[in-house]
Amino acid sequence: MRRSSVVGPLILIVIGAVFLMRNFIPDFRVLDILSDYWPWLLIGWGTLRVVEILNWHRNGQLASRGGMNGGEWALVIFICLFGSGMYAARNANLFRANGINLPSWDILGERFDFAVSGTQTAVGKAPRIVIENARGDTRIMGVDTEEVRVTGTKTIRAMTRDDANKEDKSTAFEIVKAGDQIIIRTNLERASNSRQAHADLEITVPKGATIEARNGKYGDYDIENIDGAIEVNSDNAGVRLNNIGADVRIDLRRSDMVRVVNAKGNVDIKGRGQNVELENIAGVATVSGQYSGEMKFRNLAKPFRFESQNSSLRVERIEGEVELVHGRLTGRRLIGPIQITSKSKDIELSDFTSTLEIDVERGDIQLRPTRLPLSKIYARTRSGKAELILPTGAKLDLKAEVKKGQIENDFGDPFRVREDGRAATLSGTIGGGPEVKIEVDRGDIEIRKWTNEDAPMPPPPPASPVAPKTPLEVTKQ
């Protein structure tokens, strides 16, 4: 009698556990584990098969000739080719060159901490600060000073203290003055295995400083109370900025959060990530890239533009807020002209002014203009429902058309509905106002009168400002 092997199910359990850990621990680096430690899969597999064969032999049961069947040998060859290819590609930096950020594993070895500190005096009131911290969190605060002070902790994972000490010496911290720049370097890329080292920094700089963070591979940036410009370029980082006096540029290949609050200059964000939040921006704001989380934009004083692969939004000013969450765009107190295009998104706008243009492939549209006189409106969805809620006293020239669906009209005359098979049209004029045109290819159109239930929610009260930490508090952390 031939018994089946438990190796296959165990392999599935291991693979499932690895990817489950990746879901619950974002810092758990799956691709690096596969590229570095794939031979252990063969070693474990072979060990289990030896134990099984010995057990089968002792019980008088039959095993495959050679211990493995043809399908298993084919899987072994595939694992060898795949693992070798992953290892070669990572060491040749092919993943990074093609925009793939390989995760690392921060579990092997013992953790050793080393203090990081440095000071650069007489730098002036508006120096240019360049930060090169490949891995680790960086917190920067502007204060009334003419020096740059750095404190923090460098963490190295190694098997022994001697190994950690060697890595520490090879990655000596630097703070140097080069021309008109102050360069802060952790030099972690010099480590034999840079993925096993990171440095968390606390930096105080003059309030008038200009900050450039570059060569970042992994780590968050918290920057506040800086009057100069900010530029952040990183492979994987969360960025939180507060009280910035000049332009902001952020370029990220991957991010869990980008938050900019109280910026007086222009804000330009591009890359890939999850959540984005802008609030109280005095300059032009632009967000471009692919983002899968929640996006919130509040109180933007100048034109705002959002561009992604599937959607775009242009608005002259946001006095209220815009939210993009899970296939839905909602906005209130928007100053146009407003342009929205999307492949698949539900749109809900209220309390907007000036020209509005909406064009979506799939999704519902709900418009609730509250300010009079109305502005020109054009809204089209190829598949979905379009709903227009008009306030009392609105003047407009309305034209609505659905190719496959129905039109509901709460106003009666002067709007008239005409049906032609599965198609329907509505047209009419109240007071000779601006043109309002609604088109639906497949779905329904509903024209409703404004009721108290349609009134927009009042804006939330402003959050209480958080007092910035003093240099002494920063140093003690």
Buried (B, 14 or more C-beta within 10 A) or exposed (E): EEEEBEBEEEBEEEEEEEEEBBEEEEEBBBBBBBBBBBEEBEEBBBEBBEEBBEEBEEEEEEBBEEBBEEEBEEBBEEBEEEBEEBBEBBEEEBBBEEEBBBBBBBEBBEEBEBEBBBEBEEBEEBBBBBBBBBBBBBBBBBBEBBBBBBBBBBBBBBEEEEBBBBBBEEBEBEBEBEEEBBBBBBBBBBBEBBBBBBBBBBBBBBBBBBBBBEBBBBBBBBBBBBBBBBBBBBBBBBBBBBBBBBBBBBBBBBBBBBBBBBBBBBBBBEBBBBBBBBBBBBBBBBBBBEBEBBBBBBBBBBBBBBBBEEBBBBBBBBBBBBBBEEEEBBBBBBBBBBBBBBEEBBBBBBBBBBBBBBBBBBBBBBBBBBEEEBBBBBBBBBBBBBBBBBBEEBBBBBBBBBBBBBBEBEBEEEBEBEEEEEBBBBBBBBEEBBBBBBBBBBBBBBBBEBEEEBEEEEEEEEEEEEEBBEBEEBEEE
